[in-house]
Amino acid sequence: GAWAPASCLCLRLLSTLLGRRRCCGFCRRPGEPPLDLGSIPWLGHALEFGRDAASFLARMKEKHGDIFTVSASGGRGVVPAAAGTWPGAWGELRARVSPWEPGSHAALARLRTLVHRDLQALTEAMFTNLRSVLLGDATEGASGWREVGLLDLCYGSLLRAGYLTLYGVEASPHTQESQAQDRAHSADVYHTFRQLDLMLPKLARGSLSVGCRSREWGKLGPATCSSPMLTVVLMDKPSQPAVTVGNGLLLLQGNTGPAAFWLLLFLLKNPEALAAVRGELERVLWRAEQPVSQMTTLPQKVLDNMPVLDSVLDETLRLTAAPFITREVVVDMAMPMADGREFSLRRGDRLLLFPFLSPQRDPDIYSDPETFKYDRFLNADGSEKRDFYKDGKRLKHPSVPWGAGHNQCLGRGYAVSSMKQFVVLVLTHCDLELIRADVEVPEFDLSRYGFGLMQPELDVPVRFRVRP
């Protein structure tokens, strides 16, 4: 009848899909890792991966072991899911997998110069701007306690101060009026940036229209182009300053605020840890040349002499940093693993490392891996601990929040200094407490897996004031 041609067409389409599934490489060859195609042709596991990447990859690891291949959206992702199986010859692999290219090599070279050669200047400027933003906002408003969201406090303070550090402040002389203008403008930038940041997962997955993306980027133009830092982070797009500012803030400031949020929340929920950090700050700052209230900068030697705070930061990043480290295989190759095994990879495969599951939450490496332990990265004598083992072998990278080797985050030193400066300012100049002492640590926003630091599903209300 009338349905016969339609039925034939559907059967032909289904046959084409299944045939393509067979002939386009969606089958396991000898020497390759276990392959899981999922139940939906072509789409594979894309929906599950997008909903909750960590739970999906943990389930695949339990099903297939420490290395496996999954199909998603017509592609193949090869996942070494345990630290002991990570490729053991990255130097050899680098010639056979695609490089990481967030911008041109020239832009990266300029950025590397900025965060290494000029780190001291950046650190000093950041401290000045943090003081202005964090303490100036409070003195401008009503005195006494304010109720704020902890994420909003941390993210806003660090991003606004970072914006002023990287893109310049009002011209000299720096008066109270010019600093007030900087605070007002940086608050507007943060508000717009936060709207863009909340859309980042959709932006990355291409589910926002081009017009919407252009409108949001267009709101992030710099207050002034007078900053010498601006030409360094233009990312080779001097004709697109708004896009440039958005890229620079995402690259250098997009994770420090969420990291500071988790760090301070863990301290507020763990009185022993908070007391240990406060005690260290008292000892370190007591030996400093100036009282902390008179410091216009925190010397690098002071920032580098805080092993307890360093351990708290490392533990915070271990629990909350969840980037994807991906590379495309550009030639058929054999990949040697750290444990001595070898697997075949095909041209076009995507190699995906997810250190959030292993090493960072691996029970074979860390006892009670889901639990915050402020002294996990301290030796018994109080020195920094870096020796962690799996199956009797010392791990080169027991935690990978910043990437590793040649792919390590270029702005790591600047980010660490910024977060430590912020925490020091909060703990020495401010009072901060949870509105509800029994508040639960919020769940992760699951859409943020792969983008760096996880963000909470809900903000945590706190009371905050600058001490008289």
TAHU-V240564 format. One record per run of one state. SS is the DSSP state (h for helix, s for strand, l for the rest). FROM is the first residue (numbers start at 0). LEN is the number of residues. Records with the same first field share a line. If there is no record, write none. Layout:
SS->FROM-LEN / FROM-LEN
//
This chain:
l->0-2 / 23-10 / 36-7 / 44-1 / 51-1 / 64-2 / 72-2 / 80-2 / 85-1 / 87-2 / 93-3 / 97-7 / 117-1 / 140-5 / 167-8 / 198-1 / 204-5 / 217-10 / 232-8 / 253-2 / 269-1 / 286-5 / 294-5 / 303-3 / 321-1 / 323-1 / 329-3 / 337-4 / 345-4 / 353-24 / 378-5 / 384-4 / 390-2 / 394-10 / 407-4 / 434-9 / 444-1 / 448-1 / 450-2 / 453-2 / 456-4 / 466-2
h->2-21 / 45-6 / 52-12 / 82-3 / 89-4 / 104-13 / 118-22 / 149-18 / 175-23 / 199-5 / 209-8 / 227-5 / 240-13 / 255-14 / 270-16 / 291-3 / 299-4 / 306-14 / 404-3 / 411-18 / 445-3
s->33-3 / 43-1 / 66-6 / 74-6 / 86-1 / 96-1 / 145-4 / 320-1 / 322-1 / 324-5 / 332-5 / 341-4 / 349-4 / 377-1 / 383-1 / 388-2 / 392-2 / 429-5 / 443-1 / 449-1 / 452-1 / 455-1 / 460-6
//
